[in-house]
Amino acid sequence: MSTSQTLSAISAGVRRNTTSWLAVVYDVMLCALHGNWLSIAGVGQRFLFVRLSTVCPLMVLVMYTYKMDAQVELLRQFVNICKSNPAILHEPRFKFYRDYLESLGAKLPPSPSETKSSEPTGHNEETQINEQQVESEDELELDMSGVIKGEEDELLPMGDDNKEITEEDMEKATDQRVLAVKAFNEGNYEKAVLHFTSAIELNPGLAVLHAKRANALLKLNKPNGAIRDCDKAISLNADSAQGYKFRGRAHRLLGNFVEAHHDLAMACKLDYDDEANVWLKEVESNVNSSKLLHNKYFSFKFHTTRVDLSTSMYDWSVI
C-alpha cells in the first residue's frame, strides 16, 4: 500500500471514530503529499467553521446582539435628525415610518408645502430678510480703493519650452535681462517688458524672467498679464516666491482679496519680503470681511435647506 493510500485510510478511520483535530491533520498531510495546497486551505476553513458552530454557539448570539446594538444606534441618530429637522419625515422614502407613527396616534408636523401654502402673501418676512442682508453688507463693506479694471492686451510670448538653448542664446538672454533691469530702474516699464520678452524667447524656462516681467506689467497697471506670467513662473518653479508675490499683488489690484491674501502669505512663507508683507497686511481686513460675509450668507442658506441623508456617514437603508 502506498503512502497516499495509507494516509487516506487512516483519515477515514479517524473521521468515523472521532471529530478531533487528528482527522484534519491527516487530511492536510494527504493534500500536501499530492501538492494540492488549495485543498489544504479548504480543509482548514471547513474545520474552523464546524468547530465554531458546534463548540461556540454563544458566539452567534453575541454577534447578533452586537448587530442589534448597531441598528439601535442608527435609529437613535435618525430620531435626532428628525428632531432637528421634522420636515425630513415627509420625504417619500420615510412613508412607512410616517404610517407607523400615525398608527400610534402621533401628530406629525405639516409638510413644507402645506406650511408654505398657509403663509400670508404679504412681504413682511421677505422685507425683514432683505433689511438684514443690507445691514450685513453695510457693516462688512469692502475697501475697494486701488482696485482697477483688468486690461485686455494681446498675450505676450511665453517662449518655446521645446527649444534647444545654446550658449549663445544664454549669453544674449543675459544681456537682454540686464537691459530690462536697467530700463525698469529708470521707470521705463514698457521698454523693460520688451527686453524681458526677448530674454524669455532666447532662454525660455527661467521662472525669474517671467516673475520680473510680471512686476513690470504691474507698474503698467496690467494685472491680467502679470497673473499669466506668474502662473508660468510658478509652473516652472513651485517655490518661486516672486511668482506668488506679484500674482498676489495683481489679484489685489483686481479686487480678488482672498486670492491675493493666499499668494502673498505663500510668498512670505517661501522667502520673507518686507514689501510682500506690507501688501499682505493691506488685504487682511478685506479678507476677514469677505469671509464673515460669506459665512453669514452660508448660515442663512444652510438653515433653509433640507438635510440630505445621502451625505451621512451612516447607512440609513438598514433602518
BAVEX-668269 format. One record per atom (N, C-alpha, C, O): x, y, z; residue in three letters. Coordinates in pm, whole numbers, plus 50000, padded with zeros to 5 digits. Example, Ala and Ser with C-alpha at 12.3 -4.5 7.8 and 13.67 -1.06 7.14 Angstrom:
BEGIN
513194943150780ALA512304955050780ALA513204967050780ALA514244966850846ALA512854977550708SER513674989450714SER512905000350787SER513415011450804SER
end
This chain:
BEGIN
500864988050000MET500005000050000MET500895012450000MET501875013050074MET500545022449916SER501355034649907SER501115043650027SER500185041650106SER501995053750038THR501855063250150THR500545070750140THR499895073250242THR500155074450019SER498905081749999SER497705073550042SER496805078550110SER497705060650003GLN496585051950040GLN496535049850191GLN495455049250250GLN497695048750251THR497755046950397THR497155058850469THR496355057150561THR497535070950428LEU497015083050492LEU495515084350472LEU494805088750562LEU495045080450354SER493605081350327SER492835071950417SER491785075550472SER493355059850433ALA492675050150520ALA492655054750664ALA491645053550733ALA493795060150709ILE493865064950848ILE492905076450869ILE492205077050970ILE492875085750773SER491995097350785SER490535093150790SER489745098650867SER490155083150705ALA488775078450705ALA488415071850837ALA487325073850890ALA489355064050890GLY489095057551018GLY488955067551130GLY488105065951218GLY489775078051127VAL489695088151231VAL488355095351225VAL487765098451328VAL487885098151102ARG486615105151088ARG485465096851145ARG484535102351206ARG485515083551126ARG484435075151176ARG484405074551328ARG483335073251389ARG485575075551388ASN485675073351532ASN485775086051615ASN485545085651736ASN486105097251553THR486295109351634THR486125121651547THR486255120951425THR485835132751609THR485735145551539THR486885154551580THR486815166751565THR487955148551633SER489065156551683SER489865162251568SER489575159851450SER490865169751604TRP491695176451504TRP492605166751430TRP493245170651332TRP492675153751476LEU493565144151410LEU493135141651266LEU493965139951177LEU491805141451243ALA491325139151106ALA491795150351014ALA492165147950900ALA491775162251065VAL492225173550986VAL493705172450955VAL494135175550844VAL494495168051053VAL495945166651033VAL496225156750921VAL497065159250835VAL495515145350923TYR495735135350819TYR495295140550682TYR495955137850581TYR494185147850678ASP493745153750550ASP494775163450495ASP495055163450375ASP495345171550583VAL496355181150540VAL497585174050486VAL498145178050384VAL498005163450554MET499175155850508MET498905149550373MET499785149150286MET497685144650354LEU497325138450226LEU497355148750114LEU497865145950005LEU496795160650140CYS496795171150037CYS498205175850006CYS498535178649891CYS499045176850109ALA500425181250087ALA501195171250004ALA502035174949923ALA500885158350026LEU501585147949950LEU501305149249801LEU502185146749719LEU500065153149767HIS499705154949626HIS499985169049576HIS499765171949458HIS500475177849664GLY500755191649623GLY499515200049602GLY499565210049532GLY498415195949662ASN497155203249646ASN497005213149760ASN496325210249859ASN497625224849747TRP497655234549856TRP496315241549874TRP495965245349985TRP495555243249765LEU494235249449779LEU493305240749863LEU492485245849940LEU493445227449848SER492625218549929SER492975219650076SER492095218350162SER494245222050105ILE494655223850245ILE493915235550307ILE493425234750419ILE493825246750231ALA493105258450282ALA491635255250303ALA491035259850399ALA491065247450211GLY489655243850226GLY489405235150348GLY488405236850418GLY490315225750373VAL490185217150491VAL490195225550618VAL489395223350709VAL491125235350622GLY491205243850741GLY489955252050762GLY489485253550875GLY489405257350653GLN488195265450664GLN487005257150712GLN486245261450799GLN486855244950655ARG485735236450697ARG485845232550844ARG484855232450917ARG487075229450886PHE487265225551026PHE486935237251120PHE486285235451223PHE487395249251082LEU487145260951166LEU485655263951174LEU485155267251282LEU484955262751063PHE483525265751063PHE482755255651149PHE481895259351229PHE483085242851130VAL482375232451206VAL482635233751354VAL481715232751435VAL483905236151390ARG484245236951532ARG483595249151597ARG483105248351710ARG483575260651526LEU482975272651584LEU481465271051601LEU480895275651700LEU480825264651503SER479375263451510SER478925253151612SER477815254051666SER479785243351641THR479405233051737THR479895236051877THR479205233151975THR481085241851887VAL481675244152018VAL481285257752073VAL481185259352194VAL481055267751985CYS480815281552031CYS479465286851983CYS479445296951913CYS478375280552016PRO477075286351975PRO476825299952037PRO476035307851984PRO477495302752150LEU477315315752215LEU477825327052127LEU477335338352135LEU478835323952041MET479405334251954MET478345339751859MET478335351751830MET477465331051809VAL476415335551718VAL475485345351788VAL475095355451731VAL475145342251913LEU474275351051990LEU474935364452015LEU474285374852008LEU476245364352045VAL476975376752070VAL476995385451945VAL476765397551952VAL477275379151830MET477305386751705MET475935392551673MET475845403851625MET474875385051698TYR473515390151672TYR473205401951763TYR472625411851719TYR473595400851890THR473345411751985THR474095424251944THR473555435351952THR475355422751899TYR476155434151855TYR475505441051736TYR475475453351728TYR474975432951643LYS474325438851525LYS473085446551566LYS472805457251511LYS472325441251661MET471135448251707MET471495461551773MET470805471451753MET472575461651851ASP473015474151913ASP473345484551807ASP473025496351823ASP473995480351700ALA474325489551592ALA473065495051526ALA473005506851491ALA472055486251509GLN470795490751449GLN470105501051539GLN469555510951490GLN470135498651669VAL469515507951763VAL470225521451759VAL469575531851766VAL471555521251748GLU472305533751742GLU471955541651616GLU471825553851620GLU471795534551504LEU471385541251380LEU469995547451395LEU469755558551348LEU469085540251461LEU467745545551482LEU467795558051570LEU467055567551547LEU468655557851672ARG468785569351760ARG469295581551681ARG468805592651701ARG470255579351593GLN470775590151511GLN469685595751419GLN469575607851401GLN468885586951364PHE467815591351275PHE466785599651350PHE466315609851300PHE466425595351470VAL465455602851551VAL465995616751584VAL465245626451583VAL467295617751614ASN467885630851643ASN467795640151523ASN467535652051539ASN468005634651404ILE467895642851283ILE466445647351263ILE466205658751223ILE465495638451292CYS464085642251280CYS463725653251378CYS462905661951347CYS464335653051496LYS464065663651594LYS464585677051545LYS463925687351562LYS465765676951484SER466345689551438SER465705694451310SER465695706451283SER465165685251230ASN464535689151103ASN463325680151079ASN463425670451003ASN462165683151142PRO460995674351129PRO460505672850986PRO459835663050953PRO460835682450900ALA460345681850761ALA460855669650688ALA460285665550587ALA461925663650739ILE462505652150670ILE461565640150672ILE461675631250589ILE460645639950769LEU459695628850778LEU458775628150657LEU458205617550629LEU458635639150585HIS457715639550471HIS458385635350341HIS457765636150235HIS459625630850348GLU460245625450227GLU459585612250191GLU459225604650281GLU459425609250063PRO458725596950021PRO459325584250079PRO458595574850110PRO460645583750094ARG461265571250140ARG460955568050286ARG461175556850332ARG460435577950360PHE460115575650501PHE458605574450523PHE458125576350634PHE457845571250416LYS456395569850429LYS456045558750526LYS455095560050604LYS456785547750521PHE456495536650611PHE456615540950757PHE455865536250843PHE457565549850784TYR457775554350922TYR456645563950963TYR456195563551078TYR456195572450870ARG455055581250899ARG453805573050929ARG453065575951023ARG453585562850846ASP452405554450868ASP452445547751004ASP451425546451072ASP453645543651045TYR453775537051175TYR453485546951288TYR452775543551383TYR454025559051278LEU453805569051382LEU452325572851391LEU451785574351500LEU451685574451275GLU450275577951276GLU449415566751331GLU448375569251392GLU449845554151310SER449085542951365SER449125542851517SER448245537151582SER450155549151574LEU450265550251719LEU449555562551773LEU449545564951893LEU448945570451683GLY448245582351725GLY449115594751731GLY448695604951785GLY450325594051676ALA451235605451679ALA450755616251583ALA450195613251478ALA450975628751620LYS450615640151536LYS451875645351468LYS452785650251534LYS451925644251336LEU453105648251261LEU453035663051225LEU451945668351206LEU454175669651217PRO454195683751175PRO453785684851029PRO453985675350952PRO453215696150988PRO452805697750848PRO454005697450755PRO455115701050793PRO453765693050632SER454845692550534SER455225706650492SER454415715850506SER456445708650441PRO456885722050399PRO455955728350296PRO455735740450298PRO455395720150206SER454505725750103SER453225731050165SER452715741450123SER452685723950267GLU451485728650334GLU451745741350412GLU450925750550415GLU452925741850476THR453285753750553THR453415765950462THR452985776950497THR454015763750345LYS454225774750252LYS452895780050199LYS452715792150184LYS451945770650171SER450655774950117SER449815782150220SER448965790350185SER450055779150350SER449255785350454SER449805798750498SER449155805850575SER450995802450451GLU451595815150490GLU450895826650419GLU450425824850307GLU450815838450481PRO450205850150415PRO451045854650297PRO452245851950290PRO450395861350204THR451065865650081THR451765878850098THR452305884250000THR451795884350218GLY452445897150241GLY453945896150225GLY454485885150211GLY454615907450228HIS456055907950206HIS456805911850332HIS457945916350324HIS456185910350448ASN456835914750572ASN458095906850600ASN459155912450630ASN457975893250588GLU459135884850619GLU460235887050517GLU461415888050553GLU459865887850389GLU460865890050285GLU461565903450304GLU462775904450286GLU460805913650341THR461385926850365THR462355926450481THR463405932850477THR461985918850586GLN462865917950702GLN464185911350666GLN465245915850710GLN464125900550586ILE465345893750544ILE466215902850460ILE467425903350477ILE465585910250366ASN466345919350282ASN467015930250364ASN468155934050336ASN466305935350466GLU466895945650551GLU468095940250627GLU469105947150644GLU467985927650674GLN469115921650745GLN470315920150652GLN471445922550693GLN470065916150527GLN471155914550432GLN471805927950401GLN473025928850390GLN470995938450386VAL471555951650359VAL472405956350475VAL473485961950455VAL471915953950599GLU472705957850716GLU474035950450718GLU475065956250751GLU474005937450682SER475245929650680SER476205935250578SER477405936250604SER475685939050460GLU476555944350356GLU477145957750397GLU478305960750367GLU476335965850468ASP476845978850513ASP477935976950618ASP478965983750615ASP477695967650711GLU478675965450817GLU479965959650761GLU481055962550812GLU479855951450656LEU481015944450603LEU481445950150469LEU481945942750384LEU481265962950449GLU481635969150322GLU483145967950301GLU483935970950390GLU483515963550181LEU484925961550149LEU485565974650105LEU484915983350047LEU486835975850134ASP487605987450090ASP488105984749949ASP489065977249929ASP487465990849850MET487795988349710MET488735998849654MET488925999649532MET489336006949739SER490286016949690SER491496009949629SER492016000349685SER491926015049516GLY493086009149448GLY492735998049352GLY493615993149281GLY491475993849349VAL491075983249257VAL490895989149117VAL490305999749100VAL491425982049018ILE491365986848880ILE490735976148791ILE490585964648831ILE490365980248672LYS489825970848574LYS490975964448498LYS491915971148456LYS490875951348481GLY491935944148412GLY492045948048266GLY491045951448202GLY493255947548213GLU493495951448074GLU493095940147980GLU492885928848022GLU492995943447853GLU492655933647750GLU493705933747640GLU493375932947522GLU494955934547678ASP496035934747580ASP496235920847520ASP495735910847571ASP496975920547409GLU497315907747349GLU498275900047439GLU499025905847517GLU498235886847426LEU499085878347509LEU500545880147470LEU500885880647352LEU501385880947569LEU502825882047544LEU503425868247520LEU502915858247572LEU504505867447441PRO505155854547417PRO505655848447547PRO506185855447634PRO505485835347560MET505925828147679MET507155819547653MET507655812847743MET507645819747530GLY508815811747498GLY508455797647457GLY507405792347495GLY509345791547380ASP509145777747334ASP509825768247431ASP511045767947442ASP509015760347501ASP509575751147601ASP510415740247538ASP511255734247605ASP510225737547409ASN510955726847341ASN512215731847270ASN512885724147202ASN512515744447286LYS513675750047217LYS514975744647275LYS515125743247396LYS515915741547186GLU517255737347228GLU518095749947247GLU518395757047151GLU518475752647368ILE519155765147403ILE520665763247389ILE521245753747441ILE521285772347318THR522735772147301THR523385781847400THR522705789847464THR524685781047410GLU525415790347496GLU525255804747447GLU525185814147527GLU525195806247316GLU524995819747260GLU523635825347301GLU523505837147331GLU522595816547300ASP521265820947343ASP521275825447489ASP520675835647523ASP521955818047573MET522005821547715MET522725834747737MET522325842747821MET523795837047661GLU524525849747674GLU523665861447629GLU523635871947694GLU522965859747516LYS522105870447467LYS520945872947564LYS520545884447586LYS520415862247622ALA519325863747718ALA519785871447841ALA519045879647895ALA521005868947884THR521555876247998THR521695891047966THR521395899548049THR522165893947844ASP522295908047803ASP520925914947802ASP520795926347847ASP519905908047751GLN518565913847748GLN518005915847889GLN517285925447916GLN518345906847977ARG517885908248116ARG518515920448181ARG517855927748256ARG519795922748154VAL520475934448210VAL519835947248160VAL519605956548236VAL519535947548029LEU518885959347972LEU517485961348031LEU517055972648053LEU516785950348057ALA515445951248113ALA515485956948255ALA514665965448290ALA516425952248335VAL516545957348473VAL516905972148472VAL516395979848553VAL517785975948380LYS518175989948370LYS516965998648334LYS516746009148394LYS516195994248235ALA515016001848194ALA513996002548308ALA513346012848328ALA513855991848383PHE512915991648494PHE513326001748601PHE512496009248652PHE514606001948634ASN515096011248736ASN514956025848692ASN514836034848775ASN514966028048561GLU514796041648509GLU513326045448495GLU513006056748457GLU512436036148526GLY511006038948517GLY510416036948379GLY509256040248356GLY511206031448287ASN510716028848152ASN510206014348149ASN510896005348101ASN508996012348199TYR508495998748219TYR508115991848088TYR508245979648077TYR507655999347990GLU507325993247862GLU508575987547796GLU508555976647740GLU509665995147803LYS510925990347746LYS511425978347825LYS512005969047767LYS511215978447954ALA511625967048037ALA510875954447995ALA511455943647989ALA509575955947967VAL508785944447923VAL509325938847793VAL509405926647776VAL509695947647700LEU510235943147571LEU511525935247589LEU511705924747527LEU512425940147674HIS513695933147695HIS513485919947769HIS514145909947739HIS512575919747867PHE512295907147936PHE511695896947840PHE511985885047848PHE510855901747748THR510265892747649THR511335886847559THR511285874947527THR512285894947517SER513385889847434SER514195879447509SER514585869247453SER514445882047637ALA515195872547718ALA514435859347732ALA515045848647728ALA513125860147748ILE512305847947761ILE512335839847633ILE512405827647637ILE512265846547519GLU512295839447391GLU513655833047366GLU513725822247306GLU514725839447410LEU516065833947391LEU516345822347486LEU516965812447448LEU515875823547610ASN516165813347711ASN514885810247790ASN514775814047907ASN513935803247727PRO512685800047797PRO512935789847908PRO513905782247905PRO512045789848003GLY512185780148112GLY512725785948240GLY512865778648339GLY513035799048242LEU513535805448364LEU512375812648433LEU511815822248380LEU512025807848551ALA510895813648625ALA511135828148660ALA510195836248661ALA512385831648690VAL512685845248735VAL512385855648628VAL511995866848659VAL512565852048499LEU512285861448392LEU510795864748385LEU510415876248364LEU509955854648402HIS508515856948400HIS508075865048521HIS507195873648510HIS508665862348637ALA508295869848757ALA508665884548744ALA507895893348784ALA509835887248690LYS510285901148676LYS509475908548568LYS509195920448582LYS509115901548462ARG508265908048362ARG506885910848422ARG506265920948389ARG506415902148509ALA505135904448577ALA505195917048661ALA504225924648667ALA506325919448726ASN506485931448807ASN506415944048720ASN505805954048758ASN507045943248603ALA506985954748511ALA505555956948461ALA505125968348445ALA504825946048436LEU503445947448392LEU502565953648500LEU501635961148470LEU502855950448625LEU502105956548735LEU502305971748738LEU501375979248766LEU503515976048708LYS503785990448705LYS502995997248594LYS502716009248601LYS502635989448491LEU501845994848380LEU500345992548400LEU499555994548309LEU499975988248523ASN498565985248554ASN497985974848459ASN496885976548406ASN498735964048441LYS498285952848358LYS498305940048442LYS499155931448422LYS497365938948537PRO497385927448628PRO497095914048562PRO497595903748606PRO496285914148456ASN495975901348390ASN497225895148328ASN497475883248342ASN498005903448259GLY499255898548203GLY500225894148312GLY500945884348296GLY500235901548423ALA501115897848534ALA500725884248591ALA501595876248624ALA499435881648602ILE498985868648654ILE499405857348562ILE499825846748608ILE499305859548429ARG499725849148335ARG501205846248349ARG501625834748346ARG502015856848363ASP503455854748380ASP503745847548512ASP504615838748516ASP503055851148617CYS503295844748747CYS502855830248746CYS503505821648806CYS501755827348677ASP501325813448664ASP502415805248596ASP502705793948635ASP503015811048492LYS504095804248422LYS505305802448512LYS505925791848513LYS505635812748587ALA506785811848678ALA506585800948781ALA507505793248810ALA505385800148838ILE505115790048941ILE505085776048881ILE505465766348946ILE504625774948755SER504635761848690SER506065757048664SER506335745048664SER506975766548642LEU508375763048621LEU509105760548752LEU510025752448759LEU508685767748856ASN509325766348987ASN508255768249095ASN507825779549122ASN507835757249155ALA506765757949255ALA507145766149377ALA506265770449452ALA508425768449398ASP508895776349513ASP509275790549473ASP510075797049541ASP508705795449364SER509005809049318SER508305819149407SER507125822049388SER509025824649503ALA508435834449595ALA507985846949520ALA506935852549550ALA508785851249421GLN508405863149344GLN507155860549261GLN506335869549241GLN507025848349211GLY505815845049136GLY504565846649220GLY503575852349175GLY504615841649344TYR503465843149434TYR503285857749476TYR502155862549489TYR504395864549498LYS504305878449543LYS503595887349441LYS502655894449475LYS504055886849317PHE503485895849215PHE502105891249169PHE501275899449128PHE501845878149177ARG500485873649145ARG499515878149254ARG498375881849225ARG499985877849379GLY499145882849488GLY498825897549471GLY497705901949495GLY499845905349431ARG499615919649408ARG498635921949293ARG497785930849300ARG498755913949188ALA497855915349074ALA496415912349115ALA495485919349075ALA496225901949196HIS494885898649243HIS494325909949330HIS493135912949326HIS495195916249409ARG494735927249493ARG494235938849406ARG493215944949438ARG494955941849297LEU494545952649208LEU493215949649139LEU492465958749105LEU492935936749119LEU491675932849056LEU490545931249156LEU489405928649117LEU490845932749285GLY489815931249388GLY489595916949433GLY488625914049502GLY490495907949393ASN490405893949437ASN491185892449568ASN492305887149570ASN490585897049677PHE491335898449802PHE491705885049864PHE492795883649920PHE490825875149855VAL491135862149913VAL492305855649840VAL493225850449904VAL492275856049706GLU493385850449628GLU494675858049655GLU495755852149664GLU494565871349668ALA495745879549696ALA496345875749830ALA497565874549842ALA495515873949930HIS496005870350064HIS496725856850060HIS497775855250122HIS496155847349988HIS496775834049979HIS498155834849916HIS499115829249968HIS498265841949802ASP499545842649731ASP500585850549809ASP501755846549815ASP500195861549869LEU501155869749944LEU501635862450069LEU502805863350106LEU500735855150135ALA501145847250251ALA502125836350209ALA503085833650281ALA501875830150094MET502785819850045MET504145825750009MET505175819550035MET504155837749951ALA505415844349917ALA506235846950042ALA507445844550044ALA505595851950147CYS506315854650273CYS506795841750337CYS507835841550403CYS506045831050318LYS506455818250374LYS507675812750303LYS508585807350367LYS507705814050170LEU508825808850092LEU510085817250110LEU511185811850124LEU509925830350109ASP511075839450121ASP510555852950169ASP510055860950090ASP510675855450300TYR510065867450357TYR510565879950287TYR511755881550259TYR509605888850260ASP509905901250189ASP509085912350255ASP507875910850273ASP509735923450290ASP509025934350358ASP507885939850274ASP506795942450326ASP508125941550145GLU507085947050058GLU505905937550049GLU504745941750054GLU506195924550035ALA505115914750028ALA504325914550158ALA503105912850156ALA504995916250270ASN504305916450399ASN503405928650412ASN502305927750467ASN503865940150362VAL503025952250364VAL501775950050279VAL500675953650320VAL501945944250161TRP500805941350075TRP499855931450142TRP498635932450128TRP500425921850215LEU499605911950285LEU498725918650390LEU497535915750400LEU499325927550470LYS498565934650573LYS497465943250510LYS496405945450570LYS497745948050390GLU496795956950322GLU495485950050288GLU494435956450285GLU495545936950261VAL494325929850218VAL493665922150330VAL492575916550311VAL494285921650447GLU493755913150554GLU492355917350598GLU491495908850619GLU492125930450613SER490805934950659SER489725931050560SER488635926950599SER490005932450431ASN489025928750330ASN488785913750327ASN487665909150305ASN489855906150350VAL489705891550351VAL488835887250467VAL487955878750450VAL489055892850585ASN488235889450701ASN486775893150678ASN485875885550715ASN486535904750618SER485165908950589SER484515899750487SER483345896250500SER485275895750386SER484735886950283SER484345873450343SER483295868050310SER485195868150430LYS484895855150491LYS483695856150584LYS482855847150586LYS483605867050660LEU482485868750752LEU481185870250675LEU480155864550713LEU481225877950566LEU480035879850484LEU479605866550423LEU478415863350419LEU480575858850376HIS480275845750318HIS479655836650423HIS478685829550394HIS480195836650543ASN479665828050649ASN478245831850686ASN477425823050713ASN477925844950687LYS476575849250720LYS475585844150616LYS474535838750650LYS475925845950488TYR475015841450383TYR474915826250382TYR473835820750361TYR476035819550405PHE476025804850406PHE475165799650520PHE474425789950503PHE475255806150636SER474465801950751SER472975803150719SER472195794350754SER472585814050653PHE471175816050619PHE470705805250522PHE469635799550538PHE471525802550420LYS471145792650321LYS471095778750382LYS470245770550345LYS471995775950475PHE472035762650535PHE470765759650614PHE470235748550608PHE470295769650687HIS469135767350771HIS467845766650691HIS466815762650744HIS467885770550565THR466685769650482THR466795758350382THR465985757350290THR467775749650399THR467965738350309THR467715725450384THR468155723950498THR467005716150322ARG466695703750391ARG467945695250406ARG468895696650330ARG467925686550504VAL469065677650529VAL469075666750424VAL468025660950394VAL470215663850368ASP470365653350268ASP471035641450332ASP472225641750361ASP470265630950356LEU470815619350424LEU471805611750338LEU472555603350389LEU471825614450208SER472765607350122SER474195610750154SER475105603350118SER474425622150223THR475775626050260THR476145621550399THR477235624550447THR475255614250465SER475525609850602SER476515598450602SER476605590850506SER477275597250710MET478255586550723MET477575573250758MET478215562750753MET476285573750792TYR475575561650829TYR474805556250711TYR474425563750620TYR474565543150712ASP473775536750608ASP472335535850655ASP471965526450724ASP471525545850616TRP470155546550666TRP469265536250598TRP468125534250640TRP469755529650494SER468915519950425SER468635507750510SER467725499950478SER469395505750618VAL469195493950701VAL468105496150803VAL467705486650871VAL467595508550818ILE466575511350919ILE465205506550870ILE464215507950941ILE
end
